[in-house]
Amino acid sequence: MARSDNLHELPKGLPVPQDDGACDHLEGMTLPPIGLPSTGGRVVDLSRLAGTTVVYVYPRTGRPDQESPTGWNEIPGARGCTPQSCAFRDHYAELQRAGAAQVFGLSTQDTAEQREAAARLHLPFELLSDAGLQLANALNLPTFKVDGMKLIKRVTLIARDGVIVKVFYPVFPPDRNAGEVLAWLTATRADELREISDED
């Protein structure tokens, strides 16, 4: 049965999430050595990845044949996982050119659900499953509960050689997040090149 709304569009009048300080501790933290199953059929340990890694953490991706959880649109920051993923898909090549060695999406959904989403949305990057909330608990990421599910609030992390160097939280509207990440990466790269030029 088809759902009654459009997953690819953000409804007007969504409540705006407020910065509650729940992610203030993340910048400068080292990612924990935790293996997460990916839609690519491998286990990814974010702490061991070299270079710049972008991880956008989202509550859950909806399906066109299922309605959203109870009161989903009324939960600040919950709606918009599909538009966010599609924006990272559309900006993927630009993100790579701006210095992102890896881009991942991450949620508490299992890999089978994530594979369905990755195939349907034609994502060129892998999705990681934190179904056991291992990474969420290790990093003390903010969560919320709905319909018996414990989900992670939307937050985007940029890590360099396993250390978190930038945090986007709260993320709103979700469909603009990839552009914000791209702008930050571009500005950071320009600053680094300027410093190198000054040293010469």
Salt bridges, closest charged atoms under 4 A:
ASP5 OD1 - ARG3 NE 2.49
ASP5 OD2 - ARG79 NH1 3.09
ASP20 OD2 - LYS153 NZ 3.49
ASP65 OD1 - ARG63 NE 3.08
ASP90 OD1 - ARG89 NE 2.89
GLU94 OE1 - HIS91 ND1 2.85
GLU116 OE2 - ARG120 NE 2.68
GLU126 OE2 - ARG42 NH2 2.62
ASP191 OD1 - ARG194 NH1 2.74
GLU192 OE2 - ARG160 NH1 2.73
